[in-house]
Amino acid sequence: MPYNWTEEEAEIARLGAIADAIEVAGCRDLGDGVERCDGEPGDMWSVYFHFTPEWANDPNELRGAMCIADRNTLKEAESYAAQLAARFTLPVNLFV
């Protein structure tokens, strides 16, 4: 099954402006959801925006990280993360 989903551009722009990092992690497709599997084999690679602090009254309700794209391979996910990092001047953290 191909994994090539990307959040809409308007949402990428909004979230990128308030994120403090980008994360790339392997994920398992559970059929009715997706489970992140840091450091373990997965079915796909997901790209996330990371948000700090993870405060309880976050007005955007973005506590921690939000998935913004899925890719088939680590190389594809790293490439997209690098594009976002350059665009928003954010560091990339790999969880492989």
VENNOR-V515098 format. One record per residue. N is the residue number from 1. RES is the residue in one letter. SS is DSSP state (~ for helix, > for strand, _ for the rest). PHI is phi in whole degrees, 0 to 359 (* if undefined). NEAR is the number of other C-alpha atoms within 8 Angstrom. Layout:
BEGIN
n=N res=RES ss=SS phi=PHI near=NEAR
n=N res=RES ss=SS phi=PHI near=NEAR
END
This chain:
BEGIN
n=1 res=M ss=_ phi=* near=2
n=2 res=P ss=_ phi=283 near=5
n=3 res=Y ss=_ phi=243 near=8
n=4 res=N ss=_ phi=216 near=8
n=5 res=W ss=> phi=261 near=7
n=6 res=T ss=> phi=221 near=7
n=7 res=E ss=_ phi=303 near=8
n=8 res=E ss=_ phi=295 near=6
n=9 res=E ss=~ phi=304 near=6
n=10 res=A ss=~ phi=299 near=6
n=11 res=E ss=~ phi=288 near=8
n=12 res=I ss=~ phi=301 near=10
n=13 res=A ss=~ phi=298 near=8
n=14 res=R ss=~ phi=295 near=8
n=15 res=L ss=~ phi=288 near=9
n=16 res=G ss=~ phi=299 near=10
n=17 res=A ss=~ phi=289 near=7
n=18 res=I ss=~ phi=245 near=7
n=19 res=A ss=_ phi=285 near=12
n=20 res=D ss=_ phi=245 near=10
n=21 res=A ss=> phi=193 near=11
n=22 res=I ss=> phi=240 near=16
n=23 res=E ss=> phi=237 near=13
n=24 res=V ss=> phi=233 near=16
n=25 res=A ss=> phi=213 near=14
n=26 res=G ss=> phi=287 near=18
n=27 res=C ss=> phi=221 near=15
n=28 res=R ss=> phi=255 near=11
n=29 res=D ss=> phi=274 near=11
n=30 res=L ss=_ phi=265 near=7
n=31 res=G ss=_ phi=87 near=5
n=32 res=D ss=_ phi=254 near=5
n=33 res=G ss=_ phi=179 near=6
n=34 res=V ss=> phi=229 near=9
n=35 res=E ss=> phi=240 near=8
n=36 res=R ss=> phi=286 near=8
n=37 res=C ss=_ phi=228 near=11
n=38 res=D ss=_ phi=307 near=9
n=39 res=G ss=_ phi=78 near=8
n=40 res=E ss=_ phi=238 near=7
n=41 res=P ss=_ phi=299 near=7
n=42 res=G ss=_ phi=223 near=10
n=43 res=D ss=_ phi=270 near=9
n=44 res=M ss=> phi=203 near=14
n=45 res=W ss=> phi=238 near=15
n=46 res=S ss=> phi=248 near=14
n=47 res=V ss=> phi=248 near=15
n=48 res=Y ss=> phi=235 near=12
n=49 res=F ss=> phi=267 near=15
n=50 res=H ss=> phi=252 near=12
n=51 res=F ss=_ phi=232 near=13
n=52 res=T ss=_ phi=222 near=9
n=53 res=P ss=_ phi=282 near=6
n=54 res=E ss=_ phi=267 near=9
n=55 res=W ss=_ phi=278 near=7
n=56 res=A ss=_ phi=295 near=5
n=57 res=N ss=_ phi=258 near=5
n=58 res=D ss=_ phi=306 near=9
n=59 res=P ss=_ phi=295 near=4
n=60 res=N ss=_ phi=265 near=4
n=61 res=E ss=_ phi=54 near=6
n=62 res=L ss=_ phi=248 near=9
n=63 res=R ss=_ phi=267 near=11
n=64 res=G ss=_ phi=102 near=9
n=65 res=A ss=> phi=220 near=9
n=66 res=M ss=> phi=229 near=8
n=67 res=C ss=> phi=290 near=9
n=68 res=I ss=> phi=238 near=11
n=69 res=A ss=> phi=195 near=11
n=70 res=D ss=> phi=236 near=14
n=71 res=R ss=> phi=225 near=14
n=72 res=N ss=_ phi=290 near=12
n=73 res=T ss=_ phi=234 near=8
n=74 res=L ss=~ phi=299 near=10
n=75 res=K ss=~ phi=301 near=6
n=76 res=E ss=~ phi=295 near=9
n=77 res=A ss=~ phi=294 near=15
n=78 res=E ss=~ phi=297 near=9
n=79 res=S ss=~ phi=297 near=8
n=80 res=Y ss=~ phi=294 near=9
n=81 res=A ss=~ phi=299 near=13
n=82 res=A ss=~ phi=296 near=9
n=83 res=Q ss=~ phi=298 near=8
n=84 res=L ss=~ phi=294 near=12
n=85 res=A ss=~ phi=300 near=12
n=86 res=A ss=~ phi=293 near=8
n=87 res=R ss=~ phi=294 near=6
n=88 res=F ss=~ phi=253 near=8
n=89 res=T ss=_ phi=54 near=7
n=90 res=L ss=_ phi=237 near=11
n=91 res=P ss=> phi=285 near=8
n=92 res=V ss=> phi=247 near=11
n=93 res=N ss=> phi=248 near=8
n=94 res=L ss=> phi=261 near=7
n=95 res=F ss=> phi=245 near=9
n=96 res=V ss=_ phi=242 near=8
END
